[in-house]
């Protein structure tokens, strides 16, 4: 989709981009000497220069484009940089500044990685740099700031935050709400939320209940791997609104095997105590 994109150029918004597409200018290589589209507040020589730069930057990485695209248009990065993309979700002991990270799940479309406080959490800081693009739901508001504070670092990756992309398509109500609207089911993990994840961690710490940790990891991983399906659903909806979208549609991914399962007895016991 990036080679069909023009909104990263100065003075070109979504309406002008659509007019360029309507005029038959579908890709960078089709840019004519004098486009038959009004380009208000744009310098033609500057646009041509930036299109050449775009072709060069495409082989380097996503930063050039991610810094020039709005939050709800970052999905355009995906197909070109898919092999450098990681899906990310964290669990914590709460929402305050003093909250600790309990678990982190990372998925790259092939392999699932889990990080647990007190075991291997520090490995995340090394592993995350194997990727150039991060995909989250509400990561801009929560996951990324928490990770940066915890690890005393700056995560400079390109960032596709599905909260903004799905909201533009009309899907709201949090991650779980968006999943349900798109026909996704969580099975035995249905009904478990962020607060329940805190209770699972407390049960693991206070009672040394490994089943509680396994349930928490299953929940954390489910949050993470579902991001791939949500992103591809959103990507396909967006490209199908373009004149050339049918050629860009991506196949929906299969569900990876999750290495942990929710322990029903632990879940039911915590629910009883909670209510």
ABEGO torsion letter per residue (X at the ends): XAAABAAABBGBBAAAAAAAAAAGBABAAABBABBABBBBGBBAAAAAAAAAAAAAAAAAEAAAAAAABBAAAAAAAAAAAAAABBBBBBBBAEABAABBBABBBBBAGABBBBBBBGAAAAAAAAAAAABABBBBBGAAAAAAAAAAAAAGBBBABBBBBAAAAAAAAGBBGEAAAAAAAAGBBAEAABGBBAAAAAAAAAAAAAAGBAAAAAAAAAAAAAAAAAAAAAAAAAAAAAAAABAAAAAABBBBBBBBBBABBBBAAAAAAAAAAAX
